[in-house]
């Protein structure tokens, strides 16, 4: 029998590898490049990268955040994404255990990371990826539900939250919320189940804190009109609620 520490370590490595590959996909798809063929290259000198340059997290630290060939800086975001997804894989294992829903939940985390990276880079939520995430959310919700009644409750909660985002988009004419945020909120609500409303609240809290921080550091110019993708806040808020199981409504009710 495989020990839990070994499972955790293996899942961390798997998550980091998936994050590395997901970053490549998010970067190539928008430019029309093939993501299934072609070697990875340095964005500055175009040198081909070998295994020494592609070890998740390790390569970034070994080369001090620079290309091994031309010494151009490599954004820390790559290593951070690998660290986050690796950690999320481990947390998912400890939260769910070795159950049938776990593989689908892990795949959902990979798809979610792709959507977050794509949204951050291009300010667009890819529709196909959103649909895949919703399907995965439905599967996870069904497998985790102890009864048909509980499954129906999760569906109803997810639908209410998605409708809330849709109405925000319509009533604000797209200024307060993008249309692509509604399906992501739906999918995440399905994934986290009973923690959906807590995840929603966390998302808005984190987004508000970020907005305050940005506005407080701006010097001169308009104080409003900052366009920020909300999907990263949704992902962070929902996963924080799910993994922590902390109920923020204790402080607001």
N, C-alpha and C positions, 0 to 999 in steps of 0.2 A: 504494500500500500504506500502510495506517495505521500510524504509528509506535507502538512500545510505550508511550512516555510519554503519548501522547494516549489510547490505550486505557485506561491506568491511571487517568488523570484522569476519563475518561468513566465508568468503572466506579465510581470513588469517588463521583461525583455521583449516579449511579444508585442506589448502595447507600444513600446518605444520604436520597434521596427515598423509597426503599422503607421505610427505617426510620421516617421521619416518618409515612407512611401506615399502617404496621404498628402504630405506637403508638396511632393513632386507632382502628383496628380492635379492638385489645386492650382499649381503654377502653370502647368502645361495645357490644361483643357481650355482655358480662356484664350490662349494664343493659337489654338488649333493644332498644337503639336500632339503627336501620338504619345500616350502615357504607358503603352505596353511594350514599346520598342525604343531603342536608342539609349546609349549610355548617358549617365549624368555628367554634366560639365560645370566648371566654375563659371558663374555669371560674368566675371570680370575678364579673365584671360582665356576662357573657353577650353581650358585643359581638361582632359578626361579624368574623372575621379575613379580611384580604385578602392578596394575594401578598407584601406587605411583611412580614407577620407569619409567613409560612409557608415562607420560604427556609430549608432545612435548615442548621443550625449558624450561618449568617450572621445570621439574624434574632435569635437568642438573644443573640449578642454585640453586635449593633448596638443592641438595646434593653436591654442590660445585664441580661439575665435577668428582664425585667419586661414586663407587658402594656403595649402602646403606649397604650392608652386609660385604664385605671384604675391602672396602675403596680403591680398586684399581682405578687408574685413568681412566676416560672415555674420549676419544678424543673429543675436542671441535667441531670437524668436524660434529658430529651428530647434535648438536644444531645449528650450522651455516647453515647446509643444510635445516633444518626445518625453520629457519628464512628466508632464501633466497626464498624457494618455497612459503612460506606463503606470503611474500612480492610480489613475482612475480604474484601470483593469484590476489592480490589486484590491482596491476598495469595493469594486463590484463583486468580486469573489467573496470577500468577507461579509458583504451585505446580503448576498443571495445564497451563497453556498454552491455546492456542485449540483445544481438543479438544471432541468431542461431549459429554463428561461435564460440561463447564464450566457450561452454562446450567442443567442440573439441580442442580448443586452450589450455584449462586447462589440458585436458588429455595429449596433446602433451608435455606440460611442465613436467608432471610427467614422461613420457617416456624418455624425454630428460635428466632429473635428473638421472634416472636409468642408462642411457648410460654413462653419465659423471662419476658417481660413479664407475661403472664397469670398465671403461677405466682407471681411476686413480688407481684402485686397481690391475688390471690384465693386463694393457697395450693392451687390445683387445676391439674392437668395436663389440658388439653382433649383428650378421646379422639380426636375427628375429626382434629385437627391432628397428633396423634401418629401416626395411621394414614397420613396424607399424608406425613409425614416418613419413615416406614418404606418406603413405596413409592418415594420419591425416593432413599432410601439403596440400595435394591435396584437401581434403574436405574443409579446412579452406580457401584456395585460391579461390576455386569455390564459396563458400558462401559469401566471401567478395568482389568478383569482381563485379563491377557495370555493366559490359557488357562482351560479349564473347571475344571482342577484348582485353579488359584489362586482362582477364583470360589468353588468349594466350600470352600476353606480360610477365606476371608473369612466365608462363611455360618456355618461351624462355630464360628469365633471369636466372632462376634456372638451366636450362640445360647448359647454357654457363658456369656458375660458377662450376657446377659439372664436366664439361669437363676440365676446368682449373685445378681442383684438380687431376683428373685422369691423365692428361698429366704430371703434376708435379711428380706424383708417378712413371709413366713409365719412364720419361726422367732421373729421379734421381735414378732409380732402387730401389725405396722404401726408400732411405736415407733421402730425404727431406720431404716426406709426406707419410703417410700410406694409403693403398687402402680404408680402412674403413672411411676415412675422407670425401671422395667424396659423398657418399649417405647422410651423415649428413649435409653437405653443401647444397645439393639438397633440403632436407627436410626443413631446416631452411630458405632457400631462398623462398620456397613456403609459409611458415608460415608468414614471415614478409613482403612479397610482394615488394613494391616499395623501401623498406629500405635494400634490399638484398646487393647491392654493398657497401653501407655504413657499413653494418654489416661485410662484408668481410674485408674491410679496418680496421675497429676497431679490428677485430680478429687478424690480423697480427701485428697491433700496440701493442696490449696487449701482444701477444706472444713474440714480439721483446723486449719489456720492461722487461718481466720476464726473458728472456734469458740473457739480459745484467746484470740484478740484480744477477742472479745465477753465471755468469762468474766472476763478480766483487768481489764476496765473496769467491770464491774458492782460496785456498792457495796451490801452488805447483800442480804437476800432469798435465795432458793434459788440454789444454784450450778449446778443442772442443770434439765432440763426446757425448754430453749430449742427452739422449733419453727422450723426454718429450711428453706425449699425447697431441694432438692438439685439440681434441674435447672440452675440457673445455674452451679453448680460443674462439673456434667457438661459443659455447653457450653464453658465456659472451658478446662477440662482437656483435652478432646478436641481442640479447635481449636488450643490451644497445642502439643500433641504433633504435630499434623498440619503446622502451619505452620513449626514450629521444626525438625522431624525429629530432635529430640534424644532420645536413649535414656536414660531415668532408671534403667533396670535395671542400668546400669553400676555404680551406686552401691549397689544393694541385693542383687546376686547375689554 
